[in-house]
Amino acid sequence: MRDVLGRMLAEGYITTGQMSQAIAEANRFVFSEPGWSLTTTRSAAPYWTDWVEHLLTYGSAPDVANGWYTDPVLAAIVAQHGGLSAGLTIQTTLDLTMYNQAQQIMNEKVSALAGYNVNDAAVVVLDPHSSECLAMVGGLDYNSKATGSQINMAAHPRSPGSSFKLYTYLTAFKQ
């Protein structure tokens, strides 16, 4: 962080006072080591891992055409340091226990709704105080060939379909 702020100071984007203020504010945060580590062959949270990988690596511009968002600033930083295979440590806000609980609840709920032609689900859990994404489960079973669940339904843009009709009709009736 000090390197970035030092460069911003040197380039004239911030003042010495702003740099000191940013450092003081950053020192208020407490960072902890993650409870798990990402490997290149397997992940305990595959939907999350795919999302983070795409966020950090694909292209140099926002890539929304394929349903993924790439942050060009973060992607440039990762590329500058040799890419994800260069041994970078990426710390995220994932709560693996919450991820596993969300996946378990999704499986239970979809099983209970099996008679209603429900065969997949997705969950995103955000901390309302910090806006951190604590869990993102994009489908029932990432490795299932039957459901095609390697598509992250939590992050993949899709049409709202008939679920939006309620708002359309309500607006029309009010007018």
N, C-alpha and C positions, 0 to 999 in steps of 0.2 A: 504494500500500500504506500509506503514511504517513497518507493521508487516512482510510482505513478504521480504522486503529489509533487515530488521533486521535479519531475519533467514538466508538469503543469506550471509550476512556479517558474522554471527556467524559460518556458515558452511564453510566459506572461498571461496565462489564463487565470491564475489566482494570485492573491497577495500572500505575503508571509503570514499575516494574521489569519487569513482563510485557511492556510495550510495547517497552522497550529490548532485552529478550531476543529478542523476535520480529524486531526490526529487525536485530539482530546475526546471528541465524540466517539471515534472508533475504539478508544481504550475502555469505554463503558461496556462494550459487548464482551460476553464470555463465550469462547468457542470451545467445543469439546470434540474429541475424536469420535468418528462414526463407529457404530456397533458392528459394522460389517465392511467388507471390502469388495470392490468390483473386480472380477476377473474377466479376461477376454473370452473365455469359453462358456461361462455359466454365470447366471445372476440369480439371486434370491428374489429379485424384483424386476423381471425382464421388461415389462411395459415401461417402467420408470427408466431403466437403463437405456432402452432404445430412444426414449424421448430426450434424455440428457445428451446422448451421443449425437442425435440429429441437431439438437439445439447448438451444439458446440463445433460441429465439424463440416457440415455439408454446404459447400458453396461460399460465396463471399457476399451474398445478398439474401434478404429474407426469401425463403423457399416455401411458399404456401401452395404451390401448384400440386404437390404430391401429398398434401395434408400435413406437412411438417413445417414448423417455423424454425428457421435458422437465425440465430442472432449474429449478424455480421461482425460486430465488435468482439464478441466472445470467440467466434470462429477464427478471427484473425489472430487473437492472442494465443489460442491453442495451436494454430498453424505455425506461428512464429517460434513456438517452443518445441516444434517437432511433431505435433499431433498427439492424439491420445495414446498411440503405441510407444511414445517416447518416455513413458514412465511417469507422466504427470499424475498428481493426486488431485482428484476433483471431489470437493466436499459439497454435499447437497443437504437439503432440509428433510430428506426422506426419514420417516419414522417406520422402520421395518415391522415393528410389532403392529402398528396401526394398518400398514399395508396388508399384512397377513390376516388381520381381523376383518378388514373390508372385503378381501377375497373370500373368506369363509362365509360371511354374511351374504355376499352376492350369490354364492353357490346355493346356500340354503333357500334364499328368496326365489331364485330362478327355478329350483327344483319344485318349490311349492306352487309355482305358476305354470308348470309344464303343460297342463291341460289347456292353457290359454295361448298356446303357440309362442311362448316366451322362451328364447333359447340363448340369450346372451345379455350381458349387462356391463356397465362401466361405472366407476366411482372416482371422484376427485374430492380429497379432503383438504381444506384450507384452514389455517389458523386465522381466526377473525381479527386477532390483535396484531399479528406481525405480517399477515398476508402470505406467509410461507406455505408452500405446497407440501403437505406432510405425507400424502399418499396419492398415487394415481394408478388405479388398476384398470386396464383397458379392455379386459375381457375375462371370461371364466377360466380358460385354460390356454395359456400361451402356446403350449406344445401340441394342442389338439388339431389334428387334420380335419376332423369332422365339423368343427365350428368355424374354422378359419380365424381363430382368435389371435393370430399374430398382428392383426390390424388393431391398433390402439384406438378403440372407440371413444375413449375419454379425450383424446387429442385430435382425432381425425375429424375435420369439418364435414358436416353432412346437413342435408335439408331437414328442417324441423317437421316437415310433412304435416299430417293432420293435427299434430299437437298444437300448432299455432292457430288453428281455426277458432278456438275459444276466444283468443284476443281479437281476432279479426271481427268476429260476430259481435263481441261485446262493444267494441269501438263503433261498429255500424249502428247498433241499437241505441247507443248513447247519443248519436248524432241524429 
